[in-house]
Amino acid sequence: MKKFFLILAVFGLLALLTGISPLIAGIRERGWDGVNYGRILFPLLIAIASLIAYKRHK
């Protein structure tokens, strides 16, 4: 189960990294208010939750 949490965290961080470029392009085009931050926030939350579960799992 511990490996699952680690793999989930890695995929979450990869999704976070792939979403940064479109986020920056959207901020440049539409400003801070016109951008969907879900492509960054959800993978970040998944990665954080997975890393916490990875540390707590015995």
N, C-alpha and C positions, 0 to 999 in steps of 0.2 A: 504494500500500500504506500510505503514511503517513496518508492520509485515513481508511482503514479503522480504524487503531489509534485515531485521534482520535474517530471516531464510536463505536467500541466503549467507549472510556473515558467518553464522555458518557452513553451508555446505562447503563453500570455505575454512574455517579454518580447518575443519575436513579432507578435501581432502589434504590440505597442510601437516597436521600432519601425514597422512598415507603415504605420498610420501617421508618423510624425511629418513626413514629407507632404502628404495631401493636406494636413492640418495647416502647415506653414503657408502653402499655396492658397488655401482658402482664407486665411487671415489677411494675406496680402491683397486678395481680390475683394473681399466683402467686409473686412474689419473684424474686430473681436466678437461682436454680437451676432454676426451672420454665419458662424461656423458651428458644425455639429461636433461636439467634443466626445461623443460616445465612442468613436473609433479609438480614442486614447484612454478614456476613463474606464471603460469596461475591461479591457485587457489588463490595465494596471490594477484594478480591484481583484481580478481573478489571480493575477500573479502574486499580489500581496497575501490574499487569503490562502493560496497554495503554499507559499513559503512559511506562513504561520502554522498551517497544519503540518507541514513537513518538520518543523522544529518541535512541535508538541507530540507528534506521533512517536510512540515507543516501539 
